[in-house]
Amino acid sequence: MKPNAEIHRRLVVVSNRLPFTVSIEDGRAVFRESAGGLVTGLSAYIESRKRAPAPSPEHVWVGWPGSTVEAPLRGELKREAQARFQSHPVFLSEEEMDQFYLGFCNATLWPLFHYFPSYAVYQPKFWEQYQRVNEVFCETLLDIVRQDDLVWIHDYHLMLLPRLLKTRAPYLSVGFFLHIPFPSFELFRLLPGKWRRGILEGLLGADLLGFHTHEYVQHFLQSVLRILGYEHHMGKVSTSEGIVKVESFPMGIDFDKWSAVLNEPDIRREESDLKNTLAEVKVILSVDRLDYSKGILNRLEGFEIFLETNPQYHGRVVLLMVVVPSRIGVYQYDLMKRQIEELVGKINGRFGRIDWTPVVYQYRHVPFQSLVALYSVSDVCLVTPLRDGMNLVAKEYMATRRDGTGVLILSEMAGAAKELAEAIIINPNNREEIAEALQEALATPVEEQRRRNQIMQRRLLRYDVTRWADDFMRALLAIKDEQKRLQTRLVTPETRDELVGSYASARRRLLLLDYDGTLVSYAAEPQMAGPTDLVLSLLGELASNAANQVVLISGRDRNTLETWFGGLPVSLVAEHGVWIRVQNEDWRMTKPLSNDWKPQILPLLEMYADRLPGSFIEEKDFSYVWHYRKADPELASLRAKELVDDLVHFTANIEIQVVPGNKIVEVENAGVNKGAAALYFLSHSDCQFVLAVGDDSTDEELFKAVPETAYSIRVGITPSYARFNLPGPRNVLALLSDLAKAGAP
């Protein structure tokens, strides 16, 4: 891990909203501080940076100011936002925000990511505006970012921004954190194809992706695998641009702030007033923003069942329900508000008495000090979201329980449930379960309350919001270091010039080239990956140079290679080195081989082909290849591992080898590999320049075989025995084109 001092570079926070809201009154900009978990948490982290042993007070917060600002006022607003809040506003029109924020963000992404697919709206104009606003954010950032900045982008509003930004400024360190759930693949795939691919590719532009829970990480990686085809290793996804780390970071709270603030006189007075008012009853607290994902109706229905089944608590318990206004004017929210009020009226009418109101309902914004007072006087906190990224209410309640009493009832659908396992965990869709949890909570002895709460409080104190953000920043710096190590192996313009210069000055040259994944991209079917006109033209031009010997070293069978390349003056190697055809000569085997083992292996391969729809077997002269590129990627990965295990066990006493490749498992004679074939050509050549290029594990033997002075290149950003890396086949063809020009007479 990096020391704290290295984290304290300038931090650029990017979110949909700034930590303040601007309204234009009498032609002037009026600033009001914003509330919310993201603003509160990040503000606490920024303050901690200023107090660190190596303080770094410099930061900038980029976001929308909360209203449309006309051009004449923008300059003044920028200056004041920078001076007072170290912020930089992104200016958007009312129409842009309407289709972007109320449209794609909250009418499409919010319901879908919170498992309410029937509420999701799929409007092309919403998606277009989402793209446009992300581009506006990118343009704004490019005006202010510096090379050493740490850019931290937040939440579902800006999921296209990481790629947009890194495409224009690849040197930046970019992290992204999603504060809502990432849904399972089955839900995410409901987005139209271009949209879902665009979102995943946008997110993979970041160096580090953070989610609240391991479950959300797995959902994201599953969607990346199934939609983009990228596998991961220990949470690292290798793309053509580099490595992206995907990890869980459960967001904490400023525990000390919530705990210490109980000593403030105003809060103590409000706490005292509440205790006097509610002295005769046990208080069950419910506080949430008005949203269908929060399960507010479920908790009311659960409370109603509790009153039905526990008449002994009539007159002795109160549900104090605070609902904070949200998205006024949106149909689902207005409908839900009416339903809540009707149900509150029904419960109070059914069970209430002159001296007792079962549900005390308030629809209002709650100031910080009032919220702390409510937490501190409540005997039970009822948190029942149907789906929630984290839910900080549960953590805030724990932080205010200074005497260790109180019971937290928490939905298993909230991210916080993974950390607060000592709470009473319930499924909010089961109203009877909510009622039973309320009964259990009210009957829990004080000693047991304190035992559970102390465990949770210690955990929350250790992993507070500062630790959350520090861990994220350390992980961002760590993945950047790993990327830099891989980047040093990339063929840079300087390396390319050196390589081309060595090629041009050499009297004899040997070019050892893999085919699939190196000169062409992989295809669903092997026969569909035939050479393009450009590939044939480049190979022909290079091979026609008398100083060159061009060798295609492939896993393909000799008939296919003969069909595709037989008309070119090149040498061919088939089946990873079983067959060699030197230019102008006939095919011959590199050594005597037997295929007597094939009838024993075929039934096992056929069984796995039957167990995995979309997979198939390719037979070559001295090998079998089990292909699974077209199969379900998750099941295929599992079946491939099982097949390799079975084959290794089955062939322990047979002179054959099992070689996993790119979406294939190959079974071939032992001792046959591309390295041995390369040595043949090296031993029959007096070349001064050697180039070896390949893309997968079968090419590693080739890289080991060539001299240290050779230019060995692995296609893809991945560790290798090769000296250098290139991102993809397009880059290989560009390099070969440069060589062809350099060697022209």
N, C-alpha and C positions, 0 to 999 in steps of 0.2 A: 504494500500500500504506500501511497505517496504521503510525505509529511504535509501537515496542514498548510505550511507556508506556500507550497506549490499550488494549492487550491485557490489562493487569494490573488488571482489575476482578475481583470475586469470582468464582471458578470453581466451578461445581457439577458435579461428575462423577457420572454415574449409570450404574451397571452392575449386572448380576445379582448379583455377589458383591462384598463389601467387600474392602479390602486386608488383611483379617485374618479368621480363622475363630474363632468363639466356640463353646466347648463348656461345658456345665453340669456341673460336678464338685462333689459335696458341697454342692449348693445355691448355688454361686458361679459366676460367669462367668469362664472362663479364656480369655485371648486368645492366639492364635498367628498370626504373620504368614503371609500367603498367598504362593504363588509363581505364576508364569505370566507370559507375555509382556505381557498387558494391564496387570497390576498393576505389573510392573517398569518398563514404558515410561512409564506415566502418573506413577508415583512419581518417576521421573527428571525428567519435565517439571515437576512441581510443585516439586521442589527447585530447578530452574533459575529458576523464577519468583521464588523467595526471594532468589536471587543476582543478579537483574537490576538494571540501573542505576536503574530505578524499581521497587523490590521490591514484591511483592504476596504476602505470606505467607498471606493469607486464602483459604481454600478450604473446601469441604465435599464429602465423598464419600458418596453415598447408595447403599445396596444391602442385600442380604440378608446376615445375619451368619453363615450357614452351618449353623444349627440352629434348632430350634423353641424359642422362649423364652416361658415362661409369663408371664402378666400381672404377678404380683408382682415379677418380676426386671427388667421392661422399663425402668422408670424409672432404676434403677441402671445398667443397661447403656447407656442413652442418654447418661447423664452421663459415664461412663467412656470410651465411644467418642468423644465429643466432645473430652474433655480429652486423651486419649492419641493419637488418630488423626485428629482433625477430621472425624469421620464421623458419619453419621446412619443408624441401622439401619431397614430395612423388615421388619416382623414378619409372617411367614407360617406357616401351620400345615403339618404334615407332609403332610397330604393335598393341600393346595394345591401344594406343591413337587413332590409325586410326579407329579401330572397335568400340571403346568406344565413342570417342568424335565425329568424323565425322560420325560414324555409328549410334549407338543407340541414342545418345543424339541429334544429329542434323539432322539425316535422319529419325528418328522415332518420338522421343518425341517432338522436336521443331515444326515440321509442324502439328502434331496432336493437341498439346496444343494451337496452334495459329489458329486452325480452317482451316487448309489446309490438310484435310485427304487424298486427292488424291496424295499428295507429300510424304506421309509416306511410309517407307519401313519396312517390317516385316521380318527380317533375324534372324533365331535362333542364329547364331554365334555372331550377334551384342548383343543380350540379354545375352548370356553366358559371353561375354567380359565385359558388363556392371556390371554383378554380380561380376566378378573377380576383376575389378578395385575398386568397393566399398569395397570388402574384403581387398584389399591392403591398402586402406585408413584406414580401421579399424585396421589392424595390426600395421600400423604406429602410429596411435593415442594411442593404448594400451601401446606403449613404452614410451609415454611422458606425458599422463594425470595423474593428481593427484586427490585424492578423492573429494576435495572441488572445483574443477574447474567448471566453467560455459562453457559448450561446445555448440557453436553456429554453426550449419551446414547450408550451403547456397546452394540453387538452385537445379535444376532438374537433374544435373549430379550425385547427391549423395542421391537419394531418398531411397535407400536400407540401407544406413549407420546408421540411428538412431537405427533400430532394431538390426543390427549386433553389434553395440557398446554396447547397453544396455543389450543384452544377455550375453556379456562377462563382462561388468562392470555395474551392475544394480544400483550401488550407485551414478552414475554420474547424474548431472543435464544437460539434453540434450534438446536444442531447435532447431527447423528447420524452415527456412524461404524460401518460394518459390517466386522467383522474376519474374516469368512469369505467365500467366493466368493458372488456373486449369480449364479444360474444363468441359462442361456439361456431364452428365452420358452417353448420347447417343453417344458422341464422344469418351469418355474414354473407353467405352465398346468395341471399335474397336480393342483394344489391345487383343492379345490372353489371355485366361483365367488365365494361370499360371503367366503371366507377370503382368496383372493388379492386381491380388491378391497379388503378391509379392511386388509391388510398394505400395499398400495401407497398407499392413502389415509392410513394411519397414518404412513408414512414421509414423505409429501409435506406433513405438518403441520410438518416442520422447515423452518428457513430455509436450511440448508446440509446436503447429504447427501454424505458422503465414503466412497469405496471405495479399495481398495488399488491397483487397476489400471484403465486405460482400458477394458479388455475388460469388466470388471464394470460400469462406468458404462454402456457401450453396452447390455449385457444388461438393466440396470434400465430405461433409457430406452425400449428396445424393448417391454418388458412394459407400461410406462406408456402407450405409444402404442396398443398392441393391446388392452389391457384397459380402460383409462380414456379413451382417445381424446385424450390430451394430447400435442401435439407439443412439440418443444423447439427453441430457437434458441441455439446455442453453449452447450449444457448448461444453459440456463435454461428451466424449465417454468412456464408461466403457468396458474395455476388460478383459480377464482373467488375464492379468498382472497388471492392475491398471487403473487409470483414465488419459486420455489425453485431454488437453484443446486445442480447435481449435478456433482461433480468427483472426480478421483483424487488421492489423497495416499498414496504408498507409505510405510508405517510404517518408521521407522528404529530403531536401537538406541542405547544410551548407549555409543558407540564408545570414548570415553576410559576409561570404567569397566572395560570388558572388557580393554582393552589395558594399562592401568596396574596392574590387580590382579595381573598376572603377577609383580610385584616383591614381593608379600607372602610372608613366610617360610614360612607353612603351605602355600601353594600351590607354592612352589618345592620344598619337601621332598616333597610328594606327586608332583610332576612328576618329580623325581629318582628316586623309588622306581619309578614306572611305566617310566621309561627303562631302569632296570637290569633290570626284569622282562622288558621287551619289546625288549631290546637287539639280539637276533639276527633280528628280523623287521620287515617293513614293516607299519604299523598302518593298517587301514581302519576308520574310526569310523562307527557307525550309532547315533544316539540319538534316540528319539522316544517320545511317549506312545502307549500301546496304543490304536490306532484303525484301523478298516478303511480310512480315507481315506489313511493314511500310506504304504501300499505296502510294508510290512515284509516280507511274504511274497515280494513281487516281488524285493526286493533280495537275499533269501536264495537264491532260485532263480537269480538272475543270478550270484551268487557261486559257486553250485554249477557253473554252466556255465563260468565263468571257470576254476575248478579243473580241470574236465574238459579244457578246450582249452589250458591253460597249465601242464603238469606241471612246468615249470622253476621255478615259484613254490611248489611244495609244500615246506613247511618254512620258507619265507622270507616268508610273509605271514599275517596274522591279521585276521579280521573281529571287531572288538570291538563287540558288539551290546548296547546298553543299552535296555531297554524299560521305560518308566515306567508303573506301574499306573494304570488309568483305568476308571471306571464298572464296578466289580466287581459281579457279579450279573446283568449284562445279557447275554442269550444270545449275540449276535454277538461280543461282546468275549471271553467265556469260550471260545467255539469258536475264535476266532482265536488266543488264547493257547495252546491245546492244539496247534493247527496249527503255530504258530511253534516250540514246544518239540519237536514230532515232527520237523520239518524240520531243526532244529539237530542233533538226535540222529542223523538220517539222514546229514547231511553229515559230522559228526565221525566217525561209524562207518565211513563209506565212504572218507574220505580221511585221517583222523587217524592219528598214530603215537604211540608211547610218549613221544617227545620233542616232539610238536607237536600242538596242538589247533587246527584251522582256525577254528572259531567259538567265541569266548569270550562266553558269553551271561549277562546279568545282568537280572533282573526286579526293579527296585527304584527308589525315588526317589533322585535324585542331588543332593547338596548343591551349592551354587554353586561352592565352591572345588574340589570334585572334578570338576565339569563343565569348569571352566577348565583344569584339569590334563589332562583327557582331550583337549580341543581342542588343547592346545599340543604334545602328544606324537604326535598322529596325522598320518600322512603323507598320508592321503586322507580326506575327509569325504564320505560317501555319503548323499545326501538324495533320496529317491525317492517323494514323495507322489503318489498318483493324482489328488488334487485338494487344493489348499491355498490359503487366502486370501493369505497372505504367506510364511510359514515363516522365523522368525527364527533357527533353528539355523544356516542357511547364513551369515547375516550375523555371528552370534556367532563362528563358526569363523574367518571372515576377520579379525575384530577381534583375535583372539588369536595370529595368525600374525606375531609381531613381527619375525622374521627374513625374512619374505616368502616362505618356502617353504610347501609343502603344495598339494594339488590338491582343488578342490571339484567333485564330480559332482552335478549338480542337475537335478531333473525340470522339464521344460517346463510341467508342470501347476501349479507353484508360482508365486505372484505374484512372488516374489523373482527368478525367472528373467528378468523384464523389466529388472531393474536389474543383475543379475550375469551379463551375457551373455558375459563372458570365461571363465566356468566351462565345464566340459564339460557341455553340455546334452543330456539324453537323454529318450526317451519311456519311462516306467517299465513300460508294458505290453509292451514288447519286451525279454524277458530277455536275448536275445543282445546287444542294444544295451548293456545294463548291463554284461555281461561284457566287451564290447569297450572300453567306457569305462574299466573298471578296468585293463585292459591298457594303454590309452593313458596313464592317470593315473600308473601306476607307472613308465612309460618316459619321462615328461616330464622334460626336463633342468631342473636347478635354475634356470638363468638364465631359462628360459621360465616356470617357476613364478613367479618373482619379478616378471617383467614383467607377467604377467596379474594377479597379486594386488595389485600396487601400484596398478594402475588401479582395481580394485574397492575397495581400502581407501580411496583418496582420495575416491571417490564416496560411500562409506558415512560417511566422516568429515565430508564437507560436508553430507550430508543425514541427520543423526542424528535421534534421537527428539525432541529439542527443536525442531529445525527443522521436523519433521513437524507437531508440535502448534502451533507458532507460525504456520506457513503456514495451518493449518486455522482458527485463531482470526482471522487477518487476513482470510481469505476470508469468514468469518462476519460480521465487522464490515462488510466491503465490501458484501455483499449486503443487510445491514440498512440501510446508507446508501441503496442503490438503492431498497429498499422504501419508505424514508421519503420519498424524492423522489416516488415514485408515490402514496404515501399522502396527501401534501399535496394531490394533485389529486382525491382521493376526496371525494364529497359528504358532508361532516360534518354533524352536527346543526345547527351554526351556519350552514353554507352552505345547508342545507335551509330553515332559518327565514328566511334572507335571501331565498332564491328564492321561497318561498311568499308572503312579505311583498310582494315586487315584483310578483308575479302578482296578489295581491289588490288592490293600489293602482292597477294599470294599467286605463285605460279600454278599450283595445283590445289583444288578445293574439293572437300567432301561434304555433301549436304544430306543429312539423315533426317527424314521427315516422316512423322506419323501422319495418318490421314483423318480418321473420324475425330471430331472435337479439336482438331489442329488446323486443318485446311478447310474443313466444312463443319458446320454445327451438326449436332445430333438430330436425327429424325425419328419419328414414331416407329417406322419400319426401316430395317437396314438398307433395303433396296431403294428407298426414297432419298438416300443421302448421296446421290451421284455427284460427280464433280461439275462445278459450274464452268461456264466458258472462261471466266477469269482465272480459275484454278488451272485449267488445261493450258491456257495461254502462258501463264507465268511459269509453269513447270516446263513447258516446251521451250520457252525462251532461255531459262536457266540451263536446261539440259543440252541445248544446242551449242552452248559455249564450250569450246574444246578444253578449257581449263577446269571444267566442272564435272564431277560425278554426282548425279542426283539419285538418291536411293529412297524409295517409299517403303517404310517399315511399318506394316499394318497387321492387325489381327484378322483382316478379311481373308476369305479363301482365295486361292490362286486364280480360279476361273473369273471371279468378279474383278480382280485386279487386272487380269489380262484383257477383259472386255473394256474396262474403263481407260486403262493406261497403256495397252499393248502397242498403240500407234506412236507412243512418245519414246524418245531416246533416253529412257530412264531404267534403272535397275529396280527390281521389285522383291520384297520379302513378304511372304504370306504366312498366316497363322502364327504370328509373333516370332517367326524364325524357323519354322519347320521346313518351308520351301524358300529357295532363293533362285531368282532369275536375273543373272548379270546381263547387262545390256548386250543385245545381239546374240545371246546364248539361250539354251533351253532351260526349263525348270529342273532343279535337282534338290534332293533332300540334303540337309546339313549333316545329318547322321542317321544311321538305321533306326527306325522306330517301328513300334508295333501298335496296332489298334485292337488287339484281342480283348482288351478290357471294355470296349464300348458296349457290347451286349449286356454286361453286368451293370453298367451305370445308367443306361437308358431308362429302365423301368422307374428308377428313383426320380429322374428328371421329369418323366411323364407324370408321375404322381403329383409333383409340385406344380407342373403346368396345369393340371386339372384342379388343384386346390387354389390357384390364383388366376381368375379370369383375366384375360388380356396378356398373359405371359405365353411364351412359345419357345420351342427348341430349334436351334439352328445346328445342323450337322456339317462339319468340315471333314477333311480327309483324316486328320489325327486329333480331332477335338470336338467337343460339344459346347454350345453356348446357350445358356438359359437367359432369354431376354425378358425384362419386366418393365420396360419404359412406358407401355400403354396401360399398365395395371393400376389399380387403386394404390396411391403412393404409400399410405400408412401400412396397409396390409402387405404390400410388396416388400417394404423394409423388414417387416417381421418375418415373412416367408423366406426372404433371401438369407437372413441370419440363420434360420432353421436349416435351410438347404446346405449352407456352407458347413455348419456343424455336422450334419448327417454325412455329407460327402467326405469331410476330413476323417471322420470315424470309419466310414465304410472303406476308404481307400488307404488306410494306414499301412497295409502290406502290399500295395500295388505301386509300381513306379509311375505314378501320375501325380499331378499337382492341381490344386483348386485355386483359381485366381479370380477374386472379386474385382469387377471393373465398374465403369460408369453405367449403371442400370443393367448390368449383366453379371452372370457368374459363369466362368469358363472352366472347363475341365480338359486338361491337356497332358501330354507326356512330360514327365519330370526332366529338368535340364534344358528345356527349350525356352528361350526368352530373347527379347530384342537385343540384350547386351551381347549375347553370343554372336548374333547375326552382325551386329555393328563391328565386333572384333574381326570378323572375317574381312569386311571391307577395309578396315583400318590396316590390317596386315598385308593387304594387297594394294596399298596406295602409299605414295610418297607425298601426301598432301601437306601443305603448310597452314591450311585453314580448315577447321572442322566446325560445322554447325549441326546441332542435334536439337530437334523440337518435338515435344509430345505433350499430352494433356492429362494422362491418368496414371494409376499405379503401375500399369504394365510398362510404362516408359521409364520408370525409375531405374531398371536394370540397364537401359540404354545410357542414361545419364552417368551411371557408375562406370560404364565401360569406356567412355570417351576420355581423352587426355584432359588434365587439369586446365590446359591452355585453350581447350575447345570452348566455343560459345554454346553452352547448353541452356535451353529455355523451356520452362514448364508453363503451359498455357493455363491460366487461372491464378487467382491470388491465393496461393496455398503453399505451405512448407514443402520443400523438395530437395533432392540431391542436385538438381540443376542450379547453375550459378545465377540465373535470372528468371524473371517471370514476365509474361505478357497477359493482358486481360482476356483476350479471346481470339477466335480465328480471323476476324477482320484485321486485328493488329498484326497477326502473323503474315497475312497476305500483303499488308502495307510494307512490312520489312522485306519480304521477298521481292516486292516491286522495286524497292530501293537497291537491292543487290543486283537485280537484273539490269537496272540502269547503270550501276557502277561498273559492271563487267562488260558493258556493251563495247564493241570495238570502235 
